[in-house]
Amino acid sequence: MLLGAVLISVTPQGALAFDPEQVFENKKPTSSKLFRFFFKARESGKEEDAISALKYAADQGNPAAQWKLGRMYQIGDGVPKDPGEAFRFFEKIVVRYIDARPGTPEWQFTSSAMVALGHYHKNGIAEAGIAQDRSRAQVMFTTAATYFDNPEAQYELAKLYLEGENSAGDVIQAARMLKLASATGHAGAEAMLGKLLFDGEHLRRDPVRGLTMLLTAKSHASAKDVEWISNIQEEAFALATEEERREAIEAAKQLQASN
């Protein structure tokens, strides 16, 4: 039986319905076969069959299907936007995080699912009865940041360290996380670390390096980040000396030229 064909069965009412036994040779289809079917069904306009295939595989424990469904419910792609449902699919992946292996798609799914759960725990999901839980959010971000080396988790964990009253230890831990994330090109982390270095609170002040990082972060920031990065960059420049601004601009130009 060819997997690529979108196979259907007829219900007593004459409606078309997805039948996994007619589509997949094995009870637990591989991720590649599953997504080949999923995209072909979508291209054919059979959205319900495409989603049913994902749900079938997710029920069989397929992490790729669980991740895709979580993302679909998270952003409302082909299904109603439902953060509570997204949370449940991401949670199914995360509970098995110890089984993920580096270099595999499952490693990436699990890492990203942890970050998503971290956000949900941090903000709560009122309509799903999930309360804000900063401690749980920190567990998710810490595991994703340290075990999976996820730069977004490192960035979010640093933000948690910097909330409220900051001790020297909190700022140092935040700086470490921001340094790791910024090394991967994370613009938000680079900007926040630049501000910490410019301000020099609990860290050795390095205004030129801080200004340089703010400039480079602004140059490659995404549309959603460029405004707040621009604001803190302009604020820092207003407080800097003319010499510090000049040195930072020159250093940023050299960095951009070398990349």
C-alpha positions in Angstrom: 0.0 0.0 0.0 1.5 3.4 -1.0 1.8 5.7 1.9 1.7 8.9 -0.2 -1.9 8.3 -1.2 -4.5 9.9 1.0 -6.7 6.9 1.8 -10.2 7.3 3.3 -13.1 5.3 4.4 -16.8 5.9 4.2 -18.9 6.2 7.3 -22.5 5.0 7.4 -23.6 8.6 6.9 -21.6 8.8 3.7 -19.0 11.2 5.2 -15.3 10.7 4.5 -13.1 9.8 7.5 -9.4 9.2 8.1 -8.6 5.5 8.6 -5.0 5.0 9.9 -5.1 1.2 9.2 -5.6 2.0 5.5 -2.8 4.6 5.4 0.0 3.3 7.6 1.5 -0.1 7.3 2.7 -0.1 10.9 0.8 0.9 14.0 3.5 3.4 14.8 4.5 5.3 11.6 7.9 6.9 11.4 8.0 10.7 11.5 9.1 10.9 7.9 6.2 8.8 6.7 3.8 10.6 8.9 4.8 14.1 7.7 4.8 12.9 4.1 1.2 12.0 4.5 0.4 15.1 6.5 1.8 17.5 3.8 0.3 15.6 0.9 -3.1 15.6 2.7 -2.8 19.4 3.2 -1.8 20.0 -0.4 -4.9 18.0 -1.5 -7.1 20.2 0.7 -7.8 17.4 3.2 -7.0 19.3 6.3 -9.1 17.1 8.6 -7.3 14.0 7.4 -3.9 15.7 7.9 -4.7 16.7 11.5 -6.3 13.3 12.2 -3.0 11.6 11.1 -1.0 13.8 13.5 -3.4 13.1 16.3 -3.2 9.3 15.6 0.6 9.4 15.7 0.6 11.6 18.8 -1.5 9.1 20.6 1.1 6.5 19.7 3.7 8.6 21.4 5.3 10.1 18.3 7.1 13.3 19.6 7.3 14.9 16.2 3.5 14.7 15.9 3.1 16.0 19.4 5.4 18.9 18.7 3.6 19.8 15.5 0.2 19.7 17.1 1.4 21.7 20.0 2.7 24.4 17.6 -0.5 24.3 15.6 -2.6 24.9 18.7 -0.2 27.5 20.0 -0.5 29.7 16.9 -3.9 28.5 15.4 -2.5 26.8 12.3 -5.3 24.7 10.9 -7.0 24.4 14.3 -8.5 26.9 16.7 -5.8 28.7 18.8 -5.8 26.9 22.1 -2.9 27.4 24.5 -4.3 24.8 26.9 -4.2 22.1 24.2 -0.8 23.3 23.1 0.4 23.0 26.7 -0.8 19.4 27.0 1.0 18.3 23.8 4.2 20.0 24.8 4.0 18.4 28.3 3.7 14.9 26.7 7.1 15.5 25.1 8.8 17.1 28.1 8.0 14.2 30.5 10.2 12.0 28.4 13.1 14.5 28.0 15.7 12.1 29.4 15.1 9.8 26.4 16.1 12.5 23.9 19.5 12.2 22.2 21.7 15.0 21.0 21.7 15.5 17.3 18.3 14.1 16.7 15.0 15.9 15.8 13.6 14.7 19.2 16.3 16.7 21.0 15.2 19.9 19.2 11.5 19.1 19.8 12.0 18.5 23.5 14.2 21.5 24.0 11.7 23.8 22.3 8.7 22.2 24.1 10.4 23.0 27.4 10.8 26.6 26.5 7.2 26.8 25.4 6.1 25.3 28.8 8.4 27.7 30.6 6.5 30.6 29.0 3.1 29.1 29.8 4.1 28.5 33.4 5.5 32.0 33.7 2.4 33.7 32.3 -0.3 31.2 33.2 -3.2 30.1 31.0 -6.3 31.4 32.7 -8.7 29.7 30.3 -7.1 26.4 30.8 -6.9 26.7 34.6 -3.1 26.8 34.6 -1.9 29.3 37.2 1.3 31.4 37.0 4.1 29.4 38.5 7.5 31.2 38.4 9.3 28.3 40.1 8.0 25.8 37.5 8.9 28.2 34.7 12.4 28.5 36.1 12.8 24.7 36.2 11.8 24.5 32.5 14.1 27.3 31.4 17.0 26.0 33.5 16.7 22.5 32.1 16.4 23.7 28.6 19.3 26.2 29.1 21.8 23.9 30.8 20.9 20.4 29.6 19.9 21.2 26.0 22.0 24.4 25.6 18.9 26.2 24.2 19.7 29.9 23.6 16.1 31.1 24.0 15.9 29.3 27.4 19.2 30.9 28.4 17.8 34.3 27.6 14.6 33.7 29.4 16.4 32.3 32.4 18.6 35.4 32.5 15.4 37.6 32.5 14.1 35.7 35.5 17.4 36.3 37.4 17.1 40.0 36.6 13.5 40.4 37.8 12.9 42.4 41.0 15.7 43.1 43.4 18.9 41.7 42.1 21.8 40.4 44.2 25.3 40.3 42.8 24.9 36.5 42.4 21.7 36.9 40.3 23.3 39.4 38.0 26.4 37.2 37.5 24.3 34.2 36.7 22.2 36.2 34.3 25.3 37.5 32.6 26.6 33.9 32.2 23.4 32.8 30.5 23.3 35.9 28.3 26.9 35.3 27.2 26.0 31.8 26.1 22.9 32.9 24.2 24.6 35.9 22.6 27.4 33.7 21.3 24.7 31.9 19.1 23.6 35.3 17.7 20.6 35.8 20.0 20.0 39.6 19.6 18.0 40.0 22.8 20.6 38.3 24.9 23.4 40.4 23.3 21.4 43.6 24.0 20.7 42.7 27.6 24.3 41.7 28.2 25.5 45.0 26.6 23.3 47.0 28.9 24.6 45.1 32.0 28.2 45.9 30.9 27.4 49.5 30.2 25.6 50.0 33.5 28.3 48.1 35.5 26.0 47.2 38.4 27.5 44.0 40.1 29.7 43.6 36.9 32.9 45.3 36.0 31.8 48.2 33.9 32.9 48.2 30.3 30.9 51.0 28.5 32.5 50.7 25.1 32.0 46.9 24.9 28.4 47.4 26.2 27.6 50.0 23.6 29.2 47.9 20.9 27.0 45.0 21.8 23.9 47.2 21.8 24.8 48.4 18.3 25.4 45.0 16.9 22.3 43.5 18.6 20.2 46.3 17.0 21.7 45.6 13.6 20.4 42.0 13.5 17.4 42.1 15.7 14.1 40.7 14.5 11.1 43.0 13.9 9.6 42.2 17.3 12.8 43.1 19.2 14.3 46.0 17.3 12.2 48.6 19.0 13.1 47.8 22.6 16.7 47.2 21.7 16.8 50.6 19.9 15.4 52.2 23.0 18.0 50.9 25.4 20.8 51.6 22.9 19.7 55.2 22.5 19.4 55.6 26.2 22.9 54.3 26.8 24.3 56.5 24.0 22.7 59.5 25.6 24.6 58.7 28.9 27.9 57.8 27.2 30.8 60.2 26.6 31.6 61.3 23.0 34.8 59.1 23.1 32.9 56.0 24.2 30.3 56.5 21.5 33.0 57.0 18.8 34.9 53.9 19.9 31.8 51.7 20.1 30.6 52.8 16.6 34.1 52.0 15.2 34.2 48.6 16.9 30.7 47.7 15.7 31.7 48.6 12.1 34.7 46.3 12.4 32.6 43.5 13.7 30.1 43.8 10.9 32.8 44.0 8.3 34.4 40.8 9.6 31.1 38.8 9.6 
